[in-house]
Amino acid sequence: SWIEHADTFFIATGHRGDGDSATYGMDASHRGGDPGFVHVEGELRIVIPDYAGNNHFNTVGNLEVDPRAGLLFIDFEQGDTLQLTGRTTIDWNSPALDAYPGARRLIVFDLDEAIENRGALPLRWNDDATALRTLHVTQKVHESDDVTSFILEPADGRKLEGFTPGQHLPIELESASQGAPLRRTYSLSGPASASSYRISVKREPRGLASRLLHDDHDVGDEIRARAPAGQFLLEHGIRPVALVSAGVGITPMLSMLHTMAVSKDPRRVLFFHVARDGGHHPFAAEVRRSAALLGGTVHVSYSRPRPEDLLGRDFDAQGRLDSDVVARLLPDLEADFYLCGPPSFMAQLRADFVARGVAPARVHSESFGPRT
């Protein structure tokens, strides 16, 4: 469905003779058309109509010499990427061309491997340029050594766009040093509200946007934002809900937990989180309060606890968080899992859960890169 609704993708090709430089003949090109211009035939074949271009034949010429190709599809709103590698043949003049008016030839791509990366891009794009609204910072709250929350309310007093727990807020920040606005997305960390949004931002030492927010944005300052977006959503169901996060990946989980508490969701809730130490553990008390309203279970792991953490013991285990930890509190793993954290953390947990018999459709994830 993603491929067949795409209006753009990128194709990488190349050729090299004996003794040639490793970069010789390498090319990456854009291909675009109306949504649906790429056709999927069966499970492993894609047909790409090739229209008149600049007549340089960089792509098709490479494929005639070396049929290997890589395709990249991007979901610009969600930041997901789909990488395909395979081999091609060029259909120059068969009757199949008649099904593609205007096409000069067809590139027939047979798939070898596909890799989907969710949330791989830290930026998001939205076609609706009129959706920007001005929000005021009404509160700035220190949550941990490196995480600060910003409470945002509409400058015009009108009702905010609603959101579903798990979604993110696309924002724009004015930067004198950059010239153009900095565009970033941050997960909404508070309960659904018509009067305010809460985003909670980790300060990255080299991050342009995160440093700008932490250092230069105070109560009363303005931030422009688009409507909340994203498909990492808390779904309805009857199974227990396991919210599993690492680091600042706690933010969408917190929004889900708040919403379940407000709605008195009858499902059993288990909240798992791993942080470096107590100084880098935001929302510790807030999570336990909200979970208590639901009679839920909270399990916190510190990977590198400080001496004062060992004295206070506000955490449950030392070390990394893995499927063994989850299985001790949920032996049958009969739950819907929501994961958020660094890609390697998510990938390992997903693989472990599936290996233990959890259906992949019950493992939902939202990975993130550096929030710069």
Secondary structure, DSSP 8 states (H G I E B T S, - for coil): -HHHH-SEEEEEE----TT--TTTT-EEEEEE-STT-SEEETTTEEEEEE----S--HHHHHHHH--EEEEEEEETTTTEEEEEEEEEEEESS-GGGGGSTT-SEEEEEEEEEEEEETT--S----S-GGG-EEEEEEEEEE-SSSEEEEEEEETT--------TT-EEEEEE--TTTSS-EEEEEEB-S---SS-EEEEEE--TT-HHHHHHHHH--TT-EEEE---B-S------SS-EEEEEEGGGHHHHHHHHHHHHHTT--S-EEEEEEESSGGG-TTHHHHHHHHHHTT-EEEEEESS--HHHHHH--SSEES---HHHHHHHSTT--SEEEEEE-HHHHHHHHHHHHHTT--GGGEEEEE-----
